[in-house]
């Protein structure tokens, strides 16, 4: 098979994503573990969201042949297929690399040689990206400011001070859950990848705690990436995540916070892909947030637990008192939930764009 076919397929997948990614040998090798040669010839036909008639016209395939390849691509997590709310037409969309296709490869929790190889390639790719960024740090960081935030941080429900601020439904994970009839839970692909690398999560042993909503939940359930759960089960997942000190991150359709949530991930510093890219020096930590932490000096005993637990390392000890680095705070509320003295509170800031440049090596 011509190498150009693979290059065209990889370019199409990268172009489908919202976040820029170079086409490296590692990306190429990783894509080859996910799609077949036949699929590689087909994926470049995608240009945005397309219905079956448009794909038939572009590819020249029809009938059972077209249906078979679409089904196989959906089963592999390479494309999604959902029904349009407006027209009722079934619409297909090619997934970008990250977030997108790479996560689907880990959602089923497989532990075979293929999954282990993919985990090693993910890890190698992150290291390569870090090397590229560090070589041209200032220019790449400045250019990355124009890339949209990957997710919106939703604070832990128990630390929101309702007496001080009006809390909107989108700012509470419990009320996000209430919005949806179709909810699914799946394996945390980040923790699973780390486990395959022999680096299990330092925060929790629970991996089955990523939530999906609405149309993407329907798709994931139909193609065996996730299982359905009730609203009560979803709340239990979120409660256990909160108690473990995980960060709620909401992902929206097309990364647009004005559109519905597609998923809520419960993230840790040691495994989460976005945190890992940040700490490796490969990408900024770029999230939307609506809250910020503050410390009541009179109540703080200087135990340092908040400094230890903060996933952004946005809290430091100033003598015997904790201090918040405002520019790095994502308002997740983990510090407030872990503080036994109730000396840390989160206050509403309005929706803000938190851009923290990657760690400079």
N, C-alpha and C positions, 0 to 999 in steps of 0.2 A: 504494500500500500504506500502511496506517495506520502512523504513527510509533510508536503504542503497541505494535504487534507487535514492532518492533525493540527497543523498551525492555524488553518482557517477555523477549525472547530474551537480551538483554545481562544482565538481572538474573539469569536462570536460570544463565547461564554464570559470572557472578561468585559466585553462591551455591554453585556446585559446587566452587569453589576452597577451598583451605585458608588462603589469605592474603587479608585484606580488601583491596578495591580500589574506589575510587569510580567511579560511572558518569559519566564525563565525555563531552564531545562527541568527544574523540579516541578514547576506548574505543569509542564507538558507530561512528565512522567506520572504525576498525580491524576491528571485527566484521563490518561490511558488506563488507569486502574478502575475508573468509574464508568466510562462509556466504551462501547464496542466500535469496531471499524465502520459498521453500517450506520450506527448512530452518529459517528463523527462526520459522515458525509451529509447527514440530515440537519444537524443543529444550526449550521450557518444560514438555513432558510428563514430562521426566526429574525424578525425585526419588530421588537416590542411585543405587545399582546396580540395574538392572532387567533382567528377561528378556523374551523376545519376547512372551509372552502378556500380561505386565503392560503393555507398551507398546502392544500391540494394543487392550487394554481401554481405556486412557487416551486414545489418539489416535483410535480408531474406524477406523484403517487395517488392512488385512489383506492377506494373500497377496503378490503381486508388488509392489504399491504400497509396503507396509511394508518389504519386503526391499530395495527399490530405494533408499529414503531412508536406511535404516540403512547400506547399503553406501556410499552417497555421503558420508555423514557420517564414516564410518571412513576413506574415501579422503582426506578433507580434514583428518583429524586433529582433528576436532571431538568425536568420541566414540571410545572404545576398545571393542573386543569381544573378550573372552577367555573360555575355558572354565573353569568352576568346578572346582577340584580335588576338592571333596567330592561334588557331585551330577553333575558332567559337563555341567550346563546352560550354555548360552552366555549370558554376562552382559555387558550394555552399560553404559557409564558415561560421562556427560557430563564433558568436561575443563573444569577451571577455567582462568582466563586465564594465570596465571604462578605457579609453574611448571605447564606443561600445553600448552594450545592454541597459545599464541603461539610456543612452541619448535617445534612441529610444522610451522608455516608456513615455517620456514627450513631444515628438515632435508634437503630434497631438493636444496638448493643452487641453486635457481633464480636467474637474474640478469635476469629480464624487468622490465618497467615495474611490474607488480603487486608483485613482491618488493621493488623499490626504494621504492615507495610505502609498503609495510608497514614497511620499515626506518626510513623517515622518521617514520612514525607512532609506532613504538616509541620512538624517540629523543625525540619531542615529549612522549609520555606520561611518560617518566622525568623530563623537565624539569618538567612540570606537577605530578607527584607531589612532587618536591623543593620546589616553591614552596608547595604546600599544607602540607607538614610544617614548613617553616621558619616559616610564618606562625603556627602553633600548636604549636611544637616540644615544649615540656615535656609537654603533655597527650597528644599523639600518641605520643611516645616511651614514656611511661608505659603507655599502653593497649597498645602493641605488645609489651610484655613477656609478655602472655598468649598471643600467637600462637606456635604451635609452631616449633621450628627447621626451616629449610628442608632442610638436608642435614647429613651427618656427615662431618667431615674425617678421611680415612684417611692416616696418615703414609707417607712414602716408605719402601719396604721396606729400602733400604740404610742408613738412618740409625737404625734401631731397635737399641738395645743389648740383645741377648738375654741377656747375662750378668747384667744388672741387674734386668730385669723379666720376668715371665711374659707373653708376648704371646698374646692370644687370636686365633682365626681371623678374627673380624670386623675385627681391627685391621690385617690385612695384605691388600693388594689382590690379591696373587698367590693367596692362599687363598680370597678371594671368587670369583675367576675359576674356581677348581677346583670350586666348588659347583654350577656350572650346565652343562647340556648344550647349551642354546640360548643363543648369544651373538651379538649383532649389533653392527656399528659404523656410525655415521652422522656426518653433517656437524655440526660444532660450530656450532650456530645463533647463538651469541653472536658468534663470530669472523666468521661469514658476514654477519651484520647489519652489523657494523662495516665490513667490506670493501665492502658495498654503499653505505655512507655515505662511502666514500673515506678510511676510517681503518683501514688494515690493522693487524693485531696486531704489537706491538713485541717480542714474546717468541718467536713461532714462526710460520712460514708454513704449518704443517700444520693443516688444518681437519678432516680425516677421523679424529677421535680421541675421539668420545663413544661409550661402550660401553653396551649395553642387555642385560638378562638375563631369562631365564625367559619368562613369559607376555607381557610387554610387548615382548620381543625378537621373539617369534613374530608378534605383531600388527604390529610395525613392518616386518618382512620381508614379510609377506603383503600389505601395503598400500604397498610400495615406498618406505618412509621410511628403510630401512636394509638392509644386506646381511649375510649370515651370515659369521662368521669362526670359526676354530678357537681353542682355548685358547692355543696357541702364538702365533697372530697377536695375540690379545688381550694377551698378556704383552709382545709386541714394542711394541704401541701404548703400554702403560704405561711400558715402559723408555724409549722415546723422549720421552714426556711428562716423565718424571723428569729426564732429561738436559737438557731444555729449561727446567726450573725451574717446571713447572706444578704446581698443587695438585690432588690427588685428592679429589673430593667424591662421596660415596655418597648416593644418593637411595633411600629406602625406600618400600614400599607404604604409602600414606596418611600419609607422613611419620612413620611409627612405627618407631623403631630396633629394636624387638623383632620386626619382620617382615622378610621377605627384602629384599635389595637389588633395585631395579629398574634402576638405572643407575649408572655412574660417569662423571662429567664431569672433564675435565682442564682446570683453570681458570687464567686469567691475570688479573692486576690490571686490565689495560687494556680487556678486552672482556667478561669474565664479567658477566652480568646482576646477580647479587647483589653483586659488588664495585662495579659501576657505581652501583647504587642507593645503596650506602653512601657512596661518595665524592661523589656528587652531592648528598647530604644528603636523600635520599628515603626511606631505610629503614635500620634497624639492620642490622649484620652479625650474624646469629643462626644459629650452627651448634653442633652437638655436636662435642666433641673429647675425646680420651683421652690426649693428650700435651702437653708444653710444652717450649719450648727453654730452655737455660741455657748460659752462657758460662764457659769456663775462662779466668780472667783471665791466668794465667801463660803460656798458649799464644797468646792473642790478640795480633796484631801491629797492630791498629787500621787495617786496610786499608779498612774501610768497605763491603766487598762485600756483607756480610749485610744492612746497612742499605739498600743499593740494591735487593737482590733480594727482601726480605720483602714479600709482597703486602699485608700488613696494616699496614705501617709500624710494626711492633711492636718494632723494634730501632733504638736510637739510640746515637750515640757519646757516651760519658761520658769526656771527655778523649781518651785514646788507646785506650780499651777499649770494646768493644761492650756494651750493656746491654739486657736484654729487658724490655719493658713487659708484665708478666704478664697484665693484664686484657684485652690486645688479642691475645695470642698464641693462634693456633688450632692449634698443634702440627702443622703440615703437614710440617715438616722441610726445607723449601726452603733455609733458611739453613744448616743442617748439611750438606746435600748440596753447597752451593756453596763452603763454607769450605775453602780449600786448606791451612789449618793444623790442621784438625780440632779447632778450639777451641770449636765449638758442638755440643752434644749435645741430644737430646730425651729426656725421661724421662716415664715413665707417671704419670698423675695420677688415673686412673679416669675414667669417663665424666662430663664436665662440660658445663654449658650456657654457652656463650660468647655473651654479649650485649654488643655494642659499639654504643653509640648512634651514629646517623648523624652525619657531619661537620656541624658547625654553621657556617652561612655568615654 
